[in-house]
Each structure stands twice: as C-alpha cells, then as structure tokens.
C-alpha cells in the first residue's frame, strides 16, 4: 500500500523532472542542432534522444538503488552525482568544440571551386581527322562550380573524383555516452524518503514519475524544435551547419558548467 505522502512525493518528482529538463539546455539542444546538421529524420532524432534520456535516468536510478542497498548517506550520493555532472559538462564542452573544428574543416573543404572541362567529343565532330596540333578552341571548354562535400545546395553537382567509403556515424553514441554520465541530481533525495520508509513500491513510483516526465519533456521539446528547424534555410551558410551545431553544443556545455543550468 502506497501512502498519500509518497503519492504527493511522486507528483513533486514529476514537477521537478519537468522543470529540471526545461531549464537544462543540455537535455535537448545537442539533439536538435545535430539532427539539423546531419539531416536526421524526426523518427531517428527521437529514437536517439529517447535512448540517451533513458540512459540518463537509469544511471542515476541504479546509483540511487546502490546507495540505498549499501546504506550510503544522501550527502555522499549527491557528491558522486556532482562529480558526474562535472565530467558530463566537460565532455559536452569537449565534444562541442571538437565538432565545431570538424565542421569548420568540412566547410572549408566544401568551399565551392571551379574546374575547366574540355569536351573531346565536340572537338572530334569539328575536327574529324583530329584537332590540329597546338589548336585549342575555347568555345568547347566550360568552367563550372562545385564542392567536394555535398550539403544541400552544394550537392547539386557531383564529380567522380573517387568514391569515398562511408564511415560509421559515432555521433549518436557520443551523445548517449555523455548523457549516461549526466546526473539527475534532484532524483537522489526524492527516492530516499520512500526508501527510509522501506517502501520499494514507493521508490519505484517516485523514480518512474521523475524519469517518465523527464524523457517525455525532452522528446516533446526536441520534436517541436526539430520540426521548426526544418523550415529554417541557411542559404550559403548551409555548409557551416556542422560548425554551428558544434558551437551551440559548446555553448550549452559552458552554460551547464559555469551557470549551473
């Protein structure tokens, strides 16, 4: 039998989960900007976000249950969560900075440039016995612009300069790892009250209320923002989309680390 106090605590946990997620840009901003830069479908974006959010919650739940089982004091568990928060924030900062540098390099390599092309078949029609030695007809040479990295508008013209093998996309796994390190500081003291009352059902209820609301809030914000971002056209800045995504993640990491968001 779950007491009235624990039901109220579960409601409080749900409310805190909502506020905790909304005011923490690290819960949704990385997924929104990476999804926009990498042209993920909404389905893939939400799937990756769900897995990351689930790992984010379960890591703190497992730590809380471990602390309860070993009789570790709340203060010590909160200290562990704080240390995890520091690690996660610096990982987010490092990932954002590295992704920004990679995005700038990709944008530079994707800078539109020109290639002259001489149409030998047209020369053969004009000079059926072969072109005169030293002749060069500028009318049969054309120059056009293209980029070697294909992003949106720059992808309209491709050249067979050699096939580039597809590489495994580790970005979702990086985000997942960072989120697993990311703590849910408010969850630990919330589950300690029903634990002190020896109510396993109460611990599960409070943890579930916090976790479900946190992940649901993440997915709703990410879905709405990703849908809106799909209508944003960057024009010539499109090739900088990865660099901009890295910059936004870097800034959100700094906000978490130094502003406590």
C-alpha positions as a printed Julia matrix, in Angstrom:
261×3 Matrix{Float64}:
  0.0    0.0     0.0
  1.47   3.31   -1.11
  0.81   6.11    1.34
 -0.63   9.5     0.47
  2.7   11.14    1.27
  4.52   9.04   -1.32
  1.89   9.84   -3.97
  2.45  13.52   -3.24
  6.2   12.96   -3.45
  5.72  11.3    -6.83
  3.8   14.38   -8.02
  6.63  16.57   -6.76
  9.16  14.35   -8.57
  7.2   14.74  -11.82
  7.12  18.52  -11.44
 10.83  18.7   -10.67
 11.56  16.45  -13.65
  9.67  18.85  -15.91
 11.44  21.97  -14.6
 14.82  20.21  -14.47
 14.54  19.34  -18.16
 13.17  22.64  -19.46
 15.84  24.8   -17.8
 18.67  22.42  -18.82
 19.6   23.11  -22.48
 21.92  20.09  -22.45
 18.8   17.87  -22.33
 17.62  18.84  -25.8
 19.83  21.38  -27.62
 22.54  18.89  -28.72
 19.94  16.63  -30.32
 18.18  19.49  -32.1
 21.29  21.0   -33.67
 22.93  17.66  -34.54
 19.69  16.46  -36.12
 19.5   19.64  -38.22
 23.14  19.47  -39.29
 23.13  15.77  -40.15
 19.68  15.75  -41.75
 18.28  13.1   -39.44
 14.66  12.17  -39.81
 12.41  13.12  -36.92
 11.98   9.43  -36.15
 15.74   8.88  -35.84
 16.15  12.07  -33.79
 13.5   10.98  -31.3
 14.87   7.44  -31.12
 18.41   8.63  -30.34
 17.04  11.17  -27.85
 14.91   8.52  -26.15
 17.85   6.14  -25.72
 20.05   8.94  -24.38
 17.32  10.12  -22.0
 16.71   6.57  -20.79
 20.42   6.09  -20.1
 20.48   9.47  -18.35
 17.71   8.43  -15.96
 18.72   4.81  -15.41
 22.3    5.68  -14.48
 21.04   7.82  -11.58
 18.38   5.25  -10.63
 20.99   2.48  -10.47
 23.26   4.71   -8.39
 20.35   5.54   -6.06
 19.39   1.88   -5.62
 23.02   1.01   -5.0
 23.26   3.71   -2.36
 20.05   2.51   -0.72
 21.28  -1.08   -0.7
 24.64  -0.16    0.8
 23.19   2.35    3.22
 25.19   5.23    1.79
 24.16   8.67    3.06
 22.36  11.12    0.79
 25.21  13.64    1.05
 27.72  11.12   -0.3
 25.46  10.13   -3.18
 24.89  13.78   -4.05
 28.67  14.23   -4.05
 29.02  11.4    -6.56
 26.28  12.93   -8.71
 28.01  16.3    -8.57
 31.28  14.74   -9.76
 29.42  13.0   -12.59
 27.89  16.34  -13.51
 31.33  17.91  -13.79
 32.52  15.09  -16.04
 29.42  15.27  -18.25
 29.69  19.05  -18.64
 33.34  18.89  -19.69
 32.58  16.03  -22.08
 29.85  18.17  -23.65
 32.21  21.14  -23.93
 34.94  18.98  -25.47
 32.56  17.31  -27.9
 31.07  20.63  -28.98
 34.5   22.17  -29.56
 35.77  19.13  -31.49
 32.61  19.04  -33.6
 32.97  22.78  -34.3
 36.55  22.31  -35.54
 35.5   19.33  -37.67
 32.57  21.32  -39.05
 34.81  24.25  -39.99
 37.23  21.9   -41.74
 34.36  20.27  -43.6
 33.02  23.69  -44.6
 36.44  24.75  -45.87
 36.85  21.57  -47.89
 33.35  22.12  -49.22
 34.14  25.63  -50.42
 32.82  25.92  -53.99
 35.55  25.94  -56.63
 35.82  25.6   -60.39
 37.09  23.01  -62.83
 37.65  23.59  -66.57
 36.39  20.76  -68.8
 37.35  20.22  -72.45
 34.74  18.34  -74.46
 36.75  15.98  -76.67
 33.66  14.6   -78.39
 32.74  18.03  -79.72
 36.31  18.54  -80.95
 36.1   15.22  -82.75
 32.99  16.39  -84.61
 34.62  19.65  -85.61
 37.96  18.03  -86.46
 37.06  14.59  -87.8
 40.69  13.85  -88.54
 41.8   15.03  -85.12
 42.49  18.55  -83.88
 45.3   20.47  -85.45
 48.5   20.38  -83.49
 48.58  23.15  -80.97
 44.97  24.12  -81.63
 42.71  24.95  -78.73
 39.17  26.09  -79.16
 37.98  28.0   -76.07
 34.39  27.66  -77.26
 34.45  23.99  -76.35
 35.77  24.4   -72.83
 33.45  25.23  -69.95
 34.01  26.04  -66.33
 31.55  25.27  -63.56
 31.45  25.49  -59.8
 31.05  22.62  -57.4
 32.05  21.47  -53.95
 33.54  18.17  -52.79
 31.41  17.96  -49.66
 27.77  17.65  -50.58
 25.44  19.66  -48.38
 22.04  20.81  -49.63
 22.6   23.43  -52.34
 26.21  22.36  -52.88
 25.12  18.79  -53.57
 23.56  19.6   -56.92
 26.7   18.87  -58.91
 28.83  15.8   -58.29
 32.06  14.6   -59.82
 33.55  11.11  -59.81
 36.76  12.19  -58.05
 36.86   8.8   -56.38
 34.29   7.15  -54.19
 34.63   7.93  -50.51
 33.72   4.94  -48.37
 31.01   5.52  -45.82
 32.22   5.79  -42.25
 30.32   4.68  -39.18
 28.44   7.54  -37.58
 29.57   7.64  -33.95
 27.79  10.91  -33.11
 24.67   9.27  -31.56
 26.89   7.07  -29.37
 28.92  10.07  -28.23
 25.71  11.85  -27.18
 24.48   8.7   -25.46
 27.74   8.33  -23.5
 27.67  11.96  -22.38
 24.07  11.58  -21.23
 24.83   8.43  -19.26
 27.48  10.42  -17.37
 25.0   13.25  -16.88
 23.39  13.03  -13.43
 19.85  13.66  -12.23
 20.76  15.41   -9.0
 17.16  16.02   -7.81
 16.3   12.32   -8.05
 18.55  11.04   -5.24
 16.94  12.88   -2.29
 13.49  12.2    -3.72
 13.89   8.42   -3.62
 15.45   8.44   -0.17
 12.19   9.22    1.66
 10.29   6.14    0.46
 13.5    4.13    0.92
 13.64   5.24    4.54
 10.02   4.08    4.9
 11.07   0.69    3.47
  8.65   1.15    0.6
 10.13  -0.45   -2.52
  6.96   0.37   -4.44
  7.31   3.99   -3.36
 10.91   4.18   -4.57
  9.89   2.74   -7.95
  6.9    5.1    -8.21
  8.93   8.23   -7.43
 11.78   7.24   -9.77
  9.32   6.36  -12.56
  7.42   9.65  -12.19
 10.63  11.64  -12.43
 12.02   9.56  -15.31
  8.89   9.42  -17.46
  8.24  13.15  -17.21
 11.91  13.99  -17.87
 12.16  11.84  -21.01
  8.7   12.88  -22.27
  9.57  16.56  -21.84
 12.84  16.03  -23.73
 11.07  14.35  -26.63
  8.34  16.98  -26.87
 10.81  19.89  -26.91
 13.09  18.12  -29.41
 10.19  17.18  -31.7
  8.75  20.7   -31.78
 12.13  22.4   -32.2
 13.31  19.93  -34.87
 10.12  20.42  -36.84
 10.53  24.19  -36.69
 14.23  23.98  -37.59
 13.38  22.01  -40.73
 11.88  25.19  -42.19
 14.97  27.29  -41.49
 17.08  27.83  -44.61
 20.65  28.93  -44.09
 21.39  29.57  -47.74
 25.12  29.96  -48.32
 25.73  29.3   -44.63
 24.37  25.77  -45.02
 27.87  24.36  -45.38
 28.62  25.72  -41.91
 25.7   23.81  -40.35
 28.01  21.29  -38.62
 30.26  24.06  -37.28
 27.24  25.96  -35.97
 25.92  22.77  -34.32
 29.27  22.25  -32.59
 29.32  25.86  -31.44
 25.82  25.57  -29.95
 26.76  22.37  -28.1
 29.96  24.01  -26.85
 27.98  26.99  -25.52
 25.37  24.76  -23.86
 28.18  22.83  -22.15
 29.66  26.08  -20.86
 26.22  27.12  -19.59
 25.88  23.86  -17.68
 29.37  24.02  -16.25
 29.55  27.69  -15.27
 25.92  28.79  -14.93
 24.62  25.63  -13.31
 21.81  25.13  -15.83
